[in-house]
Amino acid sequence: MRVVVVHNRYASAQPSGENKVVDQEVALLREAGHRVEVFERRSDDIAARSLPGKAAVPLLVPWNPAVRAELAARLRTVRPDVVHIHNVFPLLSPAVLAACADTGVPAVATLHNYTQVCPPGTLHRAGRACTECVGSTPLPAVRHGCYRGSRLATVPLAVGMAVNRRRWWTGVERFFCISAAQREVLVRARMPAERLAVKHNFVPEPGVRRDGPGEHLLYLGRLAETKGVRLLMAAWDEIAAGGGAGVPLVIAGAGPLEREVTAWAAGRDDVRHAGLLDRDEC
């Protein structure tokens, strides 16, 4: 089978789970004998743009006509059986769907987050779950400045979500949700249930298994409020106040809460912040 994978890679300053999933899936398909080509943009490339080029990036978020033409040309050359879409923010845009329609190539999409119903894709605001935009217009996200705390920065995301909703929901043959809980939210938002399937993320078999009881509890991921890190810290403090869990908590990762986590863990015997680790160290 011939597959074109479409993905806007996240900035390399912090590890990206989505980038990792895409890379592993491409490798798995190739190992199985499928022909896979990757059509991508890199957020890192924004830094090399001229000042006017950087200023134009928000305008490309809802629609990038150059990407439509370039991807359509690639599809006419490759003639794939299917296009698998992952992240399209900020440089690809939903114009990739038009390129698939222009060339008659069916598209599927993995939904790594909630950008179909929430402009920043987190369903999270002010330290708690938020569903104000689910099943309605994304105006609340703009009012609250949900993307990077900025109303202005949120506008392109909200516009892109509103004007392209029908294109997404009719132009994708099958959406892959990463959990049943995510699918339930999207069905409640009136996304076409018959096109929503659950396909969990996977990791390669490490080839190593632990013998005996574990030595610690581990949090491995980005240190951000949307990942529940502050909730974890508060819960661990309650456990410690009640006598502790009997094993230490190890937190591995980097992110916007790194300084806060480092300060919280300092001087404690029941917590260790390991920082950002590469695969061999893990």
Order of alpha helices (4+ residues) and beta strands (2+ residues): beta-alpha-beta-alpha-alpha-beta-alpha-beta-beta-beta-alpha-alpha-beta-alpha-beta-beta-alpha-beta-alpha-beta
